[in-house]
Amino acid sequence: MNKRCLSIFMAVLLVIGLCACNSDTSSSHNYYTTAVETTQNTTTPDIKTTTETTLPAESATQQTAAVNQSDDEYDDYISQMSLEEKVGQLFLARCPDTDAVETAQKYHLGGYILFGSDFKDKTKAQVTSTIKSYADSQDIKMLIATDEEGGTVVRVSSNPNLRSKPFLSPTDTYNAGGWQAIEDDASEKADLLLSLGVNVNMAPVCDVTSDPNAFMYYRSFSSNADSQSKYVQKVVSISKSKKLGTVLKHFPGYGNCADTHTGIAYDKRPYSDFENSDFKPFQKGIESGADCILVSHNIVECMDKNMPASLSENVHKIIRDTLNFDGVIMTDDLSMEAITDFTDSEAAAVTAVKCGNDLLCCTDIETQYPSVLSAVKSGEISESSINSSVKRILKWKYNLGIFNF
């Protein structure tokens, strides 16, 4: 009994001593907490820099550890995935007409891209039910993407059951009501797509074109890079606020090139043209929080004379090192003739991963998934690079609210 009383007495003294010690460091603890909250609630680089340079050395280390701990959660999760599951996350596959759920499960797909035929003549209830069946089929929820640009590319709103009339092109939308109309249009698109279960819009188009006869002219908002940039900023910001994924396309800028759906297109412009014009809308989209950049199949000679941009390591270095983008990089559809005329389906998928793409937009999943999986197993593609891509994809899904640990 006496020993018990003595133990209690010693414990009380210990607590009093700890409290006295903690009181000496309470001010720095409160400062650290405030600094971290400020950093987390702002995307302004200047504020972040000020916070980091004024933090006590100890707190700065703790803040870095907190960031690393978040990455560690992803790394730990990915370490528990099978190689087959990891490779599957790299594919945004065209949704098959039959057995879509079974295909998603077989290849552990990262996502499906839906086209007009996937929505045609269906009621809203039918569309939402079908998409939900895809989402529920996977432990890691899928990206469900479609192209709803407005104008000539309207996969969803072309169905009168889903919207009374198709969305106007960005240019016509602006002409009808200025920037307010652009904002309202982006907001309505996000609400409509999300109500169906679509969580990624393959938009906005960032291309700056000047030739009315060019393939991309009527899909582009403006021939002026600054106007195009403002349009991109509004679409990305509004979509992001609603947790609809966005895709900046078609890097490095389509210009007046021919249609790569039907063959290889060569862009012979000097690099300065891209710096002074084409890169600007992409940079503005990145600043606005865009999730993904899609790379075209054009052969841009000033960047890579031999390879389509989507398969060029140098083009991907420009995205990472010049534009400082750390989100998901995606290929344009690898079944387009600009690729099939250039190389075979298996080699295209392997090269796409090796040169720096995180996500492959593909139609030929039955061929391309096994080819990438085999390349990883043989060591041609490092598993660490696959892990990095999967991490970017999972972070995107987390930000969209469709993935959690």
Residue pairs with C-beta under 8 A, 6 or more apart in sequence:
28 56
28 58
28 59
31 55
31 56
31 59
32 55
32 56
32 59
32 62
32 63
35 51
35 54
35 55
35 59
35 63
36 63
36 66
38 47
38 51
39 47
39 48
39 51
39 52
39 63
42 48
43 289
52 60
52 63
55 63
71 391
73 405
74 391
74 394
74 395
75 387
75 391
77 394
77 405
78 86
78 387
78 390
78 391
78 394
81 390
83 373
83 376
83 377
83 383
83 386
84 108
84 373
85 108
85 140
86 383
86 386
86 387
86 390
87 108
87 369
87 372
87 373
87 376
87 386
88 107
88 108
88 109
88 110
88 369
89 108
89 109
89 110
89 140
89 389
89 390
89 393
89 394
90 110
90 353
90 358
90 359
90 360
90 372
90 386
90 389
90 390
90 393
91 107
91 109
91 110
91 111
91 359
91 360
91 362
91 365
91 368
91 369
92 109
92 110
92 111
92 112
92 113
92 143
92 145
92 330
92 359
92 360
92 361
92 362
93 103
93 107
93 109
93 111
93 112
93 113
93 362
93 363
93 365
94 112
94 113
94 115
94 333
94 335
94 362
94 363
94 365
95 112
95 113
95 114
95 115
95 118
95 134
96 103
97 117
100 112
100 130
100 133
100 134
101 133
101 134
101 137
103 109
103 365
104 112
104 134
104 137
104 138
104 142
105 137
105 138
107 365
107 369
108 138
108 140
109 138
109 142
109 365
110 140
110 142
110 143
110 359
110 393
111 142
111 143
111 144
111 145
111 200
111 359
112 134
112 142
112 143
112 144
112 145
113 145
113 146
113 202
113 361
114 131
114 144
114 145
114 146
114 155
114 198
115 146
115 147
115 155
116 154
116 155
116 158
118 146
118 155
119 127
119 146
119 155
119 156
119 158
119 159
119 162
120 158
120 159
121 159
121 161
122 130
122 159
122 161
122 162
123 161
124 161
124 162
124 195
124 196
127 162
127 196
127 197
128 195
128 196
128 197
131 144
131 196
131 197
131 198
132 197
134 142
134 144
135 141
135 142
135 144
135 197
135 402
140 394
140 397
140 403
141 397
141 402
141 403
142 402
143 199
143 200
143 245
143 393
143 396
143 397
143 400
143 402
144 197
144 198
144 199
144 200
145 198
145 199
145 200
145 201
145 202
145 245
145 247
146 155
146 156
146 193
146 198
146 200
146 201
146 202
147 153
147 155
147 201
147 202
147 203
148 154
148 155
148 156
148 157
148 167
148 189
148 192
148 193
148 201
148 202
148 203
149 167
149 169
149 170
149 202
149 203
149 204
149 205
149 219
150 157
150 166
150 167
150 168
150 169
150 170
150 172
150 173
150 185
150 189
151 167
151 168
151 169
151 170
151 171
151 172
151 218
151 219
152 169
152 218
152 219
153 219
154 166
154 167
156 162
156 163
156 192
156 193
156 196
156 198
157 163
157 165
157 166
157 167
157 192
158 166
162 192
162 196
163 192
167 173
167 185
167 188
167 189
168 176
168 185
169 218
169 219
170 182
170 185
170 204
170 205
170 220
170 221
170 231
171 218
171 221
171 222
173 181
173 182
173 185
174 181
174 182
174 221
174 231
177 184
179 230
179 234
182 231
182 234
182 235
183 234
183 238
186 234
186 235
186 238
186 239
187 238
187 242
189 201
189 239
189 244
190 201
190 238
190 239
190 242
190 244
191 242
193 199
193 201
193 244
194 242
194 243
194 244
199 243
199 244
199 245
199 400
199 402
200 244
200 245
200 246
200 247
200 291
200 292
200 400
201 239
201 244
201 245
201 246
201 247
202 247
202 249
202 294
203 235
203 246
203 247
203 249
204 221
204 231
204 232
204 235
204 236
204 246
204 248
204 249
204 285
205 216
205 219
205 220
205 221
205 249
205 250
206 228
206 232
206 248
206 249
206 250
206 251
206 253
206 281
206 282
206 285
207 216
207 219
207 220
207 228
207 249
207 250
207 253
207 254
207 255
207 278
207 281
208 220
208 222
208 223
208 224
208 225
208 228
208 253
208 255
208 277
208 278
208 280
208 281
209 216
209 217
209 220
209 223
209 254
209 255
209 256
210 217
210 223
210 256
211 217
211 256
214 254
214 255
214 256
214 257
215 254
215 257
215 258
215 259
216 250
216 254
216 255
216 256
216 257
217 256
220 228
220 254
221 227
221 228
221 231
221 232
222 228
222 231
225 276
225 277
225 278
225 280
225 281
226 280
228 280
228 281
229 280
229 281
229 283
229 284
230 284
231 281
232 248
232 281
232 282
232 284
232 285
232 288
233 284
233 285
233 287
233 288
235 246
236 246
236 248
236 285
236 288
236 289
236 290
237 288
237 289
239 245
239 246
240 246
240 288
240 289
240 290
240 291
243 399
243 400
243 401
244 400
245 291
245 292
245 396
245 400
246 285
246 290
246 291
246 292
247 290
247 291
247 292
247 293
247 294
247 330
248 281
248 282
248 285
248 286
248 290
248 292
248 293
248 294
249 293
249 294
249 296
249 332
250 294
250 295
250 296
250 298
250 332
251 282
251 293
251 294
251 295
251 296
251 309
251 315
251 319
252 274
252 278
252 279
252 282
252 295
252 296
252 300
252 303
252 309
252 315
252 318
253 274
253 277
253 278
253 279
253 281
253 282
254 296
254 298
255 267
255 269
255 273
255 278
255 298
257 265
257 266
257 267
257 296
257 298
258 265
259 265
260 296
260 297
260 298
260 308
260 332
260 336
260 337
260 338
261 336
261 337
261 338
262 337
263 337
263 338
263 341
264 297
264 299
264 308
264 337
264 338
264 341
264 342
265 297
265 298
265 299
265 338
266 298
266 299
266 301
267 298
267 299
267 300
267 301
267 302
268 301
268 302
269 300
269 302
270 302
271 302
271 303
274 300
274 302
279 322
279 323
282 293
282 323
283 323
286 293
286 323
286 324
286 325
286 327
290 327
291 327
291 328
291 396
291 399
291 400
292 327
292 328
292 329
292 330
292 359
292 396
293 319
293 325
293 327
293 328
293 329
293 330
294 330
294 331
294 332
294 361
295 309
295 310
295 315
295 316
295 319
295 329
295 330
295 331
295 332
295 357
296 308
296 309
296 310
296 332
297 308
297 309
297 310
297 332
297 336
297 338
297 339
298 308
298 309
298 338
299 305
299 306
299 307
299 308
299 309
300 309
300 312
300 315
303 309
303 312
303 314
303 315
303 318
304 312
304 313
304 314
304 315
307 313
307 355
308 338
308 339
308 342
309 315
310 331
310 332
310 334
310 339
310 352
310 357
311 331
311 339
311 342
311 343
311 348
311 351
311 352
311 355
312 355
313 354
313 355
313 356
315 355
316 329
316 355
316 356
316 357
317 356
319 325
319 329
319 356
320 326
320 356
326 392
327 392
327 396
328 358
328 359
328 389
328 392
328 393
328 396
329 356
329 357
329 358
329 359
330 357
330 358
330 359
330 360
330 361
331 352
331 357
331 359
331 360
331 361
331 362
332 361
333 361
333 362
333 363
334 345
334 348
334 349
334 352
334 360
334 361
334 362
334 363
334 364
334 368
335 345
335 362
335 363
335 364
339 348
340 348
342 348
343 351
345 364
345 367
345 368
345 371
346 367
346 368
346 371
347 371
348 368
349 360
349 362
349 367
349 368
349 369
349 371
349 372
350 371
350 372
350 375
350 380
350 381
352 360
353 360
353 372
353 375
353 381
353 385
353 386
353 389
354 375
354 380
354 381
354 385
357 389
358 388
358 389
358 392
358 393
359 389
359 393
360 368
360 372
362 368
372 381
375 381
376 382
376 383
376 386
394 403
397 403
398 404
